[in-house]
């Protein structure tokens, strides 16, 4: 059986950290990832992996504390998005230098959407940094990218699991990772979150919303419902779209990570999410016997 894999990584905000665990499990089993296609966080993790810098990114992500996250939030009050996102990607650039996609050691593509022309945009060449920045621009949260008469936002709007955009090589296996799956959360992962850590994060979230209230006053209910509404609206459409993508693309393996793993912006759970990705990959691969 082939050991070469064409890997597709879905969007999923913080849940996308699970992609790291999946990639590590595949490599530990001796698989050779020859191409990667990603949307949103899938594009971020996939692009960093293609660049050969995933260990550095993992180390940084696991070490993130709530005050680090808050310092990286650069607010925008121009109406196109709440967060510019430049501070986050500038931080990532400190240990992941930019590169041309066509110069990466493995084939890579990032998926975004051009809102102005209502079409999908697939980056297979040019700046890796710019491609990732466009692909992660969640509507109403991150400011969109305006480029070449296009208004680029998160690729999950049209293609959150871009099976159609991964480069195939003869005899490879097609593996898709869906981190927003309507799957049950493994019980032992649910128990692993300590009350102290959860409490610390909730305190940070409260401070975050207080900051928004000072700078952009609204009713309390509206403030607390903003991210939840955006998340639920996008997730509902994406679930149907992803299942259609799976049905049409017919991957050899679909690794599903529960959408209940964490909240959309729970990046403080990076370590747990990475392990959940590894667990989901092990569980799936053992069942389909790809490791045989």
C-alpha positions in Angstrom: 0.0 0.0 0.0 1.2 3.5 -0.8 2.9 5.5 1.9 2.4 8.8 0.1 -0.4 11.1 1.2 -2.3 14.0 -0.3 -3.5 15.8 2.9 -6.5 18.2 3.1 -6.9 20.3 6.3 -10.2 22.0 7.1 -10.8 25.4 8.7 -11.9 25.5 12.3 -10.2 28.4 14.1 -8.7 27.1 17.4 -9.8 23.5 16.6 -7.3 23.7 13.7 -4.6 23.1 16.3 -5.7 19.5 16.1 -4.2 19.3 12.6 -0.7 19.3 14.2 -1.5 16.1 16.1 -2.8 14.4 13.0 0.3 15.3 11.0 2.6 14.0 13.8 0.6 10.7 13.9 0.8 10.2 10.2 4.6 10.9 10.2 5.1 8.5 13.2 3.4 5.8 11.1 5.9 6.3 8.3 3.6 8.2 5.9 5.1 10.7 3.5 2.9 13.8 3.0 3.5 14.9 -0.6 1.0 17.6 -0.9 -1.2 19.7 1.4 -4.3 21.8 0.7 -5.9 23.9 3.5 -8.5 26.4 4.4 -8.2 29.0 7.2 -6.4 27.3 10.1 -5.9 24.4 7.9 -4.0 26.7 5.5 -2.0 28.1 8.4 -0.9 24.8 9.8 -0.5 23.2 6.4 1.6 26.1 5.1 3.8 26.1 8.2 4.2 22.3 7.8 5.1 22.7 4.1 7.7 25.2 5.1 9.2 22.7 7.6 8.6 24.9 10.6 5.8 23.0 12.4 7.8 22.1 15.5 8.6 25.8 16.1 5.0 26.7 15.6 3.8 24.0 18.0 6.2 25.1 20.7 5.0 28.7 20.4 1.3 27.8 20.4 1.5 25.5 23.5 3.3 28.3 25.4 0.7 31.0 24.6 -0.9 32.5 27.7 -4.0 34.7 27.8 -2.0 38.0 28.2 0.0 37.0 25.1 -3.2 36.6 23.1 -4.6 39.9 24.3 -1.5 41.8 23.2 -1.8 40.3 19.7 -5.4 41.5 19.2 -5.2 44.6 17.0 -8.7 46.0 16.9 -10.2 47.6 13.8 -13.3 49.8 14.0 -13.7 50.6 10.3 -16.6 48.3 9.9 -15.0 45.6 7.8 -13.8 43.4 10.6 -13.2 43.5 14.4 -9.5 42.4 14.2 -6.9 43.4 11.7 -4.9 40.2 12.3 -1.6 41.8 11.5 -0.1 41.4 15.0 -0.8 37.7 15.0 0.7 37.0 11.6 3.6 39.4 12.4 4.4 37.3 15.4 4.2 34.1 13.4 6.6 35.6 10.9 9.2 36.0 13.6 9.9 32.3 13.5 8.3 31.4 10.2 10.0 33.5 7.5 7.8 34.1 4.4 8.5 32.1 1.3 7.1 31.6 -2.2 4.6 28.8 -2.3 6.2 27.4 -5.5 9.5 27.1 -3.7 8.2 25.0 -0.8 9.5 21.4 -0.6 6.0 20.0 -0.9 3.0 21.1 -3.0 0.7 23.5 -1.1 -2.5 25.4 -1.7 -4.5 27.8 0.4 -8.2 28.5 -0.3 -9.8 31.9 0.1 -13.0 33.5 -1.3 -13.3 36.7 -3.3 -16.5 38.3 -2.0 -16.6 40.9 -4.7 -16.9 38.4 -7.5 -18.4 35.5 -5.4 -15.7 33.0 -6.3 -13.2 30.7 -4.8 -9.5 31.8 -5.0 -6.8 29.1 -4.7 -3.3 30.2 -4.0 -0.7 27.8 -5.5 2.1 30.4 -6.0 3.3 33.7 -4.7 3.7 34.8 -1.1 2.9 32.1 1.5 2.2 34.8 4.1 -0.3 36.6 1.9 -2.1 33.4 1.0 -2.5 32.4 4.6 -3.6 35.9 5.6 -6.4 35.8 3.0 -7.5 32.3 3.9 -7.9 33.1 7.7 -9.9 36.3 7.3 -13.1 35.2 9.0 -15.9 37.5 7.9 -16.8 40.2 10.4 -13.9 39.1 12.7 -10.7 39.7 10.7 -10.5 42.5 8.2 -10.5 41.2 4.6 -7.6 41.5 2.2 -8.1 43.9 -0.8 -5.9 42.8 -3.7 -6.1 43.0 -7.5 -9.8 44.1 -7.5 -10.7 41.3 -5.1 -12.0 41.3 -1.5 -10.6 38.1 0.0 -11.9 36.4 3.1 -11.8 33.0 4.8 -12.1 30.1 2.3 -14.5 28.3 4.6 -17.3 30.6 3.2 -17.3 28.4 0.1 -14.9 25.4 0.7 -14.0 24.6 4.2 -12.5 21.2 3.3 -10.7 21.9 0.0 -10.4 18.3 -1.3 -10.8 19.7 -4.8 -7.7 21.8 -4.4 -5.1 19.3 -3.3 -2.5 18.2 -5.8 -2.7 14.4 -6.4 0.2 12.2 -7.4 -0.1 8.7 -8.9 -0.7 6.1 -6.2 -1.1 8.4 -3.3 -3.7 8.2 -0.6 -6.2 11.0 -0.1 -6.6 11.9 3.6 -9.0 14.7 4.7 -9.1 16.1 8.2 -12.4 17.7 9.3 -12.0 19.5 12.7 -15.6 20.9 12.8 -17.3 17.5 12.7 -20.6 16.7 14.3 -18.9 13.9 16.2 -19.1 13.1 19.9 -16.3 14.4 22.1 -14.2 11.6 23.6 -15.1 11.5 27.3 -11.6 11.6 28.7 -10.8 14.8 26.8 -13.8 16.4 28.3 -12.5 15.7 31.8 -9.0 16.9 31.2 -9.7 20.6 31.3 -8.9 21.9 34.8 -11.2 24.3 36.5 -8.4 26.7 37.2 -7.4 26.9 33.5 -11.0 27.3 32.4 -11.5 30.0 35.0 -8.4 31.9 33.8 -9.6 31.9 30.3 -13.1 33.0 31.2 -11.5 35.9 33.0 -9.6 36.9 29.9 -12.8 36.7 27.8 -14.6 38.9 30.2 -11.7 41.5 30.0 -11.9 41.2 26.2 -15.6 42.0 26.0 -15.2 44.8 28.6 -12.6 46.3 26.2 -15.0 46.1 23.3 -17.7 47.7 25.5 -15.5 50.7 26.3 -14.4 51.3 22.7 -17.6 50.2 20.9 -20.5 50.5 23.3 -23.4 48.1 22.7 -25.9 46.2 24.8 -24.3 43.5 26.9 -26.4 40.7 25.3 -25.3 41.9 21.8 -21.6 41.9 22.9 -21.6 38.4 24.3 -23.6 37.1 21.3 -21.5 38.5 18.5 -18.8 35.8 18.1 -21.3 33.0 18.9 -23.7 34.2 16.2 -20.9 34.4 13.6 -19.5 31.0 14.6 -22.9 29.3 14.5 -24.0 30.8 11.2 -20.7 29.8 9.5 -20.6 26.4 11.1 -24.2 25.5 10.0 -23.5 26.1 6.4 -20.1 24.6 6.5 -21.3 21.2 7.8 -23.5 20.5 4.8 -20.9 21.9 2.4 -18.1 19.7 3.9 -20.1 16.6 3.7 -20.9 17.3 0.1 -17.1 17.8 -0.5 -16.4 14.4 1.1 -19.1 12.7 -0.9 -17.8 14.2 -4.2 -14.0 14.0 -3.4 -14.2 10.4 -2.0 -11.1 10.6 0.2 -9.5 7.3 1.3 -9.7 8.4 4.9 -11.6 11.1 6.7 -10.3 12.0 10.2 -13.0 13.8 12.2 -12.4 15.9 15.3 -15.5 17.0 17.3 -16.6 20.5 16.9 -17.3 20.4 20.6 -13.6 20.1 21.3 -13.4 23.8 22.1 -14.8 27.2 21.4 -13.8 29.0 18.2 -11.2 31.2 19.9 -10.0 28.8 22.6 -6.4 28.9 21.4 -5.3 28.5 25.0 -6.2 24.8 24.6 -3.5 24.2 22.0 -1.9 21.3 23.8 -5.1 19.5 24.4 -6.3 20.1 20.9 -3.0 18.7 19.4 -3.5 15.6 21.5 -7.1 15.3 20.4 -6.0 15.4 16.8 -3.5 12.7 17.4 -6.1 10.6 19.2 -8.6 11.0 16.3 -6.0 10.1 13.8 -5.0 7.0 15.7 -8.6 5.9 16.2 -9.4 6.3 12.5 -6.2 4.9 11.1 -6.4 1.8 13.3 -9.9 1.1 12.1 -9.2 1.5 8.4 -5.9 -0.4 8.8 -3.9 2.1 6.8 -0.9 1.4 9.0 -0.9 -2.3 7.9 
